[in-house]
Amino acid sequence: MDPLLLLLREEMTRKLSEAAGTMAATMEVLTATRTVAGDVCGTESLRAAIEELGTTRDQLLNQARTLEAFAPRR
């Protein structure tokens, strides 16, 4: 495989993993905020945001795994 394509694949995998990590950290903050707030108005929005972030994070991680799975072995 072309070295430039390998480099681009590695960079894309790294960026997807970084974005997923940021989302995981954001989910932790939102979860803590929701826990501290208790059952008050607005916590349902936090729950929905946490759920959406989790789904998107999982999709990004799957994309990164797919890129790695189809990478040529050196």
Secondary structure as UniProt FT lines:
FT   HELIX           3..37
FT   TURN            41..42
FT   HELIX           43..69
//
